[in-house]
Amino acid sequence: MQILLNGETKEISGQISLQALVENLELKEGRIAIELNQFVVKRKDWYSVILQDGDRLEVVHFVGGG
């Protein structure tokens, strides 16, 4: 199946949860927010959200500074 991740097409094999995608991409969970099909997904729901063909994801990284 294909998803759109930050504007780029990405091939995913089989069903995968949002949490598993975060782990596969080696993203630091504490510093990101994820929008799925224009809705922000709460971190507590990442395990139960299963990605579907054609889903559009935006992953935003928070950066600290001063």
N, CA and C atoms as an extended XYZ file, in Angstrom:
198
Properties=species:S:1:pos:R:3:atomname:S:1:resname:S:1:resid:I:1 pbc="F F F"
N         0.837       -1.174        0.000 N   MET     1
C         0.000        0.000        0.000 CA  MET     1
C         0.879        1.233        0.000 C   MET     1
N         0.297        2.353       -0.367 N   GLN     2
C         1.034        3.608       -0.402 CA  GLN     2
C         0.413        4.623        0.546 C   GLN     2
N         1.290        5.389        1.196 N   ILE     3
C         0.850        6.522        1.999 CA  ILE     3
C         1.629        7.742        1.518 C   ILE     3
N         1.151        8.904        1.870 N   LEU     4
C         1.859       10.133        1.568 CA  LEU     4
C         2.397       10.658        2.891 C   LEU     4
N         3.719       10.696        3.025 N   LEU     5
C         4.370       11.091        4.263 CA  LEU     5
C         5.146       12.373        4.015 C   LEU     5
N         4.677       13.462        4.631 N   ASN     6
C         5.300       14.778        4.443 CA  ASN     6
C         5.497       15.091        2.960 C   ASN     6
N         4.464       14.791        2.170 N   GLY     7
C         4.478       15.132        0.756 CA  GLY     7
C         5.157       14.140       -0.158 C   GLY     7
N         5.706       13.065        0.396 N   GLU     8
C         6.393       12.061       -0.415 CA  GLU     8
C         5.693       10.717       -0.314 C   GLU     8
N         5.558       10.061       -1.459 N   THR     9
C         4.929        8.737       -1.489 CA  THR     9
C         5.855        7.723       -0.846 C   THR     9
N         5.263        6.880        0.025 N   LYS    10
C         6.049        5.852        0.708 CA  LYS    10
C         5.288        4.537        0.607 C   LYS    10
N         6.000        3.492        0.222 N   GLU    11
C         5.421        2.146        0.134 CA  GLU    11
C         5.491        1.478        1.500 C   GLU    11
N         4.381        0.911        1.922 N   ILE    12
C         4.298        0.189        3.194 CA  ILE    12
C         3.777       -1.217        2.881 C   ILE    12
N         4.423       -2.236        3.422 N   SER    13
C         3.940       -3.593        3.185 CA  SER    13
C         3.081       -4.054        4.355 C   SER    13
N         1.892       -4.506        4.047 N   GLY    14
C         0.983       -5.017        5.071 CA  GLY    14
C         0.399       -3.924        5.941 C   GLY    14
N        -0.364       -4.345        6.937 N   GLN    15
C        -0.955       -3.390        7.863 CA  GLN    15
C         0.070       -2.982        8.907 C   GLN    15
N         0.039       -1.695        9.240 N   ILE    16
C         0.991       -1.176       10.215 CA  ILE    16
C         0.299       -0.087       11.033 C   ILE    16
N         0.592       -0.085       12.314 N   SER    17
C         0.028        0.962       13.170 CA  SER    17
C         0.872        2.219       13.044 C   SER    17
N         0.300        3.317       13.459 N   LEU    18
C         1.034        4.575       13.460 CA  LEU    18
C         2.256        4.468       14.365 C   LEU    18
N         2.117        3.801       15.503 N   GLN    19
C         3.237        3.600       16.425 CA  GLN    19
C         4.361        2.808       15.766 C   GLN    19
N         4.007        1.752       15.039 N   ALA    20
C         5.022        0.936       14.360 CA  ALA    20
C         5.732        1.744       13.279 C   ALA    20
N         5.000        2.612       12.588 N   LEU    21
C         5.635        3.461       11.588 CA  LEU    21
C         6.646        4.399       12.238 C   LEU    21
N         6.274        4.998       13.358 N   VAL    22
C         7.181        5.885       14.089 CA  VAL    22
C         8.451        5.127       14.471 C   VAL    22
N         8.292        3.910       14.962 N   GLU    23
C         9.443        3.094       15.351 CA  GLU    23
C        10.285        2.717       14.130 C   GLU    23
N         9.647        2.333       13.037 N   ASN    24
C        10.383        1.945       11.826 CA  ASN    24
C        11.181        3.109       11.248 C   ASN    24
N        10.650        4.309       11.372 N   LEU    25
C        11.337        5.499       10.864 CA  LEU    25
C        12.346        6.046       11.867 C   LEU    25
N        12.415        5.399       13.049 N   GLU    26
C        13.335        5.785       14.120 CA  GLU    26
C        13.171        7.254       14.524 C   GLU    26
N        11.903        7.664       14.663 N   LEU    27
C        11.601        9.031       15.092 CA  LEU    27
C        11.580        9.099       16.610 C   LEU    27
N        12.000       10.221       17.169 N   LYS    28
C        11.962       10.417       18.617 CA  LYS    28
C        10.554       10.855       19.003 C   LYS    28
N         9.834        9.964       19.678 N   GLU    29
C         8.427       10.179       19.982 CA  GLU    29
C         8.148       11.447       20.781 C   GLU    29
N         9.048       11.818       21.678 N   GLY    30
C         8.797       12.947       22.552 CA  GLY    30
C         8.810       14.292       21.864 C   GLY    30
N         9.304       14.336       20.633 N   ARG    31
C         9.458       15.622       19.949 CA  ARG    31
C         8.708       15.706       18.635 C   ARG    31
N         7.675       14.876       18.446 N   ILE    32
C         6.926       14.943       17.196 CA  ILE    32
C         5.423       15.004       17.453 C   ILE    32
N         4.730       15.530       16.474 N   ALA    33
C         3.272       15.482       16.421 CA  ALA    33
C         2.928       14.913       15.050 C   ALA    33
N         1.824       14.173       14.987 N   ILE    34
C         1.442       13.542       13.730 CA  ILE    34
C         0.017       13.935       13.361 C   ILE    34
N        -0.114       14.378       12.120 N   GLU    35
C        -1.419       14.692       11.547 CA  GLU    35
C        -1.728       13.608       10.527 C   GLU    35
N        -2.887       12.991       10.662 N   LEU    36
C        -3.325       11.938        9.749 CA  LEU    36
C        -4.596       12.407        9.064 C   LEU    36
N        -4.522       12.579        7.765 N   ASN    37
C        -5.675       13.036        6.987 CA  ASN    37
C        -6.288       14.304        7.580 C   ASN    37
N        -5.438       15.241        7.928 N   GLN    38
C        -5.775       16.578        8.414 CA  GLN    38
C        -6.295       16.617        9.853 C   GLN    38
N        -6.102       15.539       10.604 N   PHE    39
C        -6.477       15.509       12.021 CA  PHE    39
C        -5.277       15.089       12.854 C   PHE    39
N        -5.004       15.830       13.915 N   VAL    40
C        -3.899       15.475       14.805 CA  VAL    40
C        -4.283       14.229       15.591 C   VAL    40
N        -3.376       13.266       15.633 N   VAL    41
C        -3.613       12.015       16.354 CA  VAL    41
C        -2.914       12.110       17.704 C   VAL    41
N        -3.665       11.885       18.776 N   LYS    42
C        -3.085       11.898       20.120 CA  LYS    42
C        -2.112       10.738       20.262 C   LYS    42
N        -1.025       11.004       20.950 N   ARG    43
C         0.013        9.988       21.141 CA  ARG    43
C        -0.542        8.688       21.725 C   ARG    43
N        -1.491        8.784       22.632 N   LYS    44
C        -2.064        7.576       23.259 CA  LYS    44
C        -2.814        6.699       22.252 C   LYS    44
N        -3.172        7.268       21.092 N   ASP    45
C        -3.912        6.519       20.078 CA  ASP    45
C        -3.024        5.930       18.989 C   ASP    45
N        -1.729        6.216       19.008 N   TRP    46
C        -0.840        5.749       17.948 CA  TRP    46
C        -0.846        4.225       17.803 C   TRP    46
N        -0.979        3.500       18.910 N   TYR    47
C        -0.963        2.033       18.849 CA  TYR    47
C        -2.198        1.475       18.149 C   TYR    47
N        -3.334        2.146       18.290 N   SER    48
C        -4.590        1.612       17.754 CA  SER    48
C        -4.926        2.109       16.353 C   SER    48
N        -4.233        3.133       15.874 N   VAL    49
C        -4.500        3.656       14.536 CA  VAL    49
C        -3.723        2.828       13.508 C   VAL    49
N        -4.480        2.156       12.633 N   ILE    50
C        -3.882        1.336       11.581 CA  ILE    50
C        -3.940        2.137       10.278 C   ILE    50
N        -2.794        2.262        9.632 N   LEU    51
C        -2.730        3.049        8.405 CA  LEU    51
C        -3.447        2.332        7.266 C   LEU    51
N        -4.047        3.132        6.389 N   GLN    52
C        -4.791        2.627        5.243 CA  GLN    52
C        -4.159        3.148        3.960 C   GLN    52
N        -4.359        2.430        2.874 N   ASP    53
C        -3.846        2.852        1.581 CA  ASP    53
C        -4.351        4.259        1.266 C   ASP    53
N        -3.433        5.139        0.884 N   GLY    54
C        -3.798        6.496        0.521 CA  GLY    54
C        -3.807        7.494        1.661 C   GLY    54
N        -3.521        7.042        2.889 N   ASP    55
C        -3.478        7.971        4.024 CA  ASP    55
C        -2.431        9.048        3.785 C   ASP    55
N        -2.720       10.251        4.294 N   ARG    56
C        -1.804       11.377        4.193 CA  ARG    56
C        -1.341       11.745        5.595 C   ARG    56
N        -0.019       11.670        5.811 N   LEU    57
C         0.544       11.964        7.118 CA  LEU    57
C         1.484       13.154        7.027 C   LEU    57
N         1.434       13.974        8.051 N   GLU    58
C         2.416       15.055        8.226 CA  GLU    58
C         3.031       14.838        9.607 C   GLU    58
N         4.338       14.699        9.643 N   VAL    59
C         5.054       14.528       10.902 CA  VAL    59
C         5.821       15.822       11.151 C   VAL    59
N         5.554       16.433       12.303 N   VAL    60
C         6.181       17.695       12.645 CA  VAL    60
C         7.125       17.462       13.808 C   VAL    60
N         8.361       17.907       13.660 N   HIS    61
C         9.370       17.806       14.709 CA  HIS    61
C         9.447       19.131       15.471 C   HIS    61
N         9.388       19.065       16.776 N   PHE    62
C         9.537       20.252       17.595 CA  PHE    62
C        11.018       20.491       17.862 C   PHE    62
N        11.421       21.724       17.734 N   VAL    63
C        12.815       22.081       17.939 CA  VAL    63
C        12.887       23.144       19.023 C   VAL    63
N        13.732       22.916       20.007 N   GLY    64
C        13.919       23.892       21.085 CA  GLY    64
C        15.021       24.866       20.714 C   GLY    64
N        15.026       25.933       21.397 N   GLY    65
C        16.068       26.920       21.131 CA  GLY    65
C        15.853       28.172       21.969 C   GLY    65
N        16.720       29.081       21.838 N   GLY    66
C        16.567       30.261       22.643 CA  GLY    66
C        17.119       31.467       22.063 C   GLY    66
